[in-house]
Structures are given as structure tokens and as C-alpha cells.
């Protein structure tokens, strides 16, 4: 529910900024807001799949960012200065 409120707010904000161009409607901005949120939604969906298919309930908090550049390429530990 909160996600829909945030997407609606983003669409309203883009709509206000786009009033100077006058060629886009609110529905165009709402669609853009939804499209830009798809990677985050997919991240949470796959995390839920990882969580429910895991045999151990004590998963590390860093698993939530499993698709980050750090997890995929850099592999910094949380104690490292460049860990984000």
C-alpha cells in the first residue's frame, strides 16, 4: 500500500515538473513512476523467494542487497570502508 502511495506521489511530482513541457499527461508520469520502480519490486520478490526457499531462518541482513554491485562484483565485507 505504501508503495502505491509513493508511486502516486512520484507521478504527481513529475507531473508538476513536466507542466512546463505541456505534452505529457499525469498517466504518462504515473507509467514512468511504475517502470522506474520495477527493479526494486523485482529485488524484493526474488529476496522473498530466497528467504522462503532457504533452509536456515537466520539469513544475514546483507542478503537483502544480493543484487547490488558490491554483492555481484566487489564482495566487500561490512567492515570495509567502501562497503555501501
N, C-alpha and C positions, 0 to 999 in steps of 0.2 A: 504494500500500500504506500509506504514511504517512497519507494522508487517511482511510482506513478506521479506522486506529488512533485518530486524533484524533476522528473522529465517534463511535466507541465510547466513548472517554473522556468526551466531552461528554455522551453519553446516560447514562453511569454517574453523572456529576456531577449532572445534572438529576434523575436518579432518587433520589439521596441527598437532594437538596434537597426533592424532592416527597414524600418519605416522611411529611411532616407532614400532607399532604392525604389520603393513602391512597386516592385514586381513580384514579391513573394507574399503569400498568404500565411496565416497562422498555421494552417495544416502542413504547409511545406516545412516550416520551422519545427513543428512537432515531429514530423517524419525524420528530420535531421537529428533531433534530440534522441530519438529511439535508435537510429542507426549508430550514433556515436556511443551508445550505452551497450550495444551488443557484445563487444569483447568482455566487458565487466560481467555481464549476465552469464556469458559462457564460462568465464572463470569460476563463478560461484556454482554453476551447475556441475562442472567437472569436479570441483572440490567436493561437492556433496556425494558424487559417485565414488570418489576416492575414500571419503570418510565412511560411507556405508558398506563398502566392499573390503575395508581393512579388517584384519583380524584382531588388531590391538586398538583399544579405545583411547589410549594415551598418545595421540598424534602430536607432533611438535607444532607450535604456532607458526613457524616459518613455512609449513606446508601450505598455508593459505596463499602464499605468493609463489606457488610452484611454477607459474608460467612467466615469472619475471626474468629479466636478463641475468640477474645475479644467479638464480637457480639454474638457468639453462646453460650459461656460458662461464661466468666468473667464479662461482662457487665460493664466495667469501663467507666466513662464519660471522655470527652476530657480534663477536668481539672485535672484528676487523674494523679499521677506521672508515673504509669505503663501503661498508655494508649499509644498504638502504632498504 
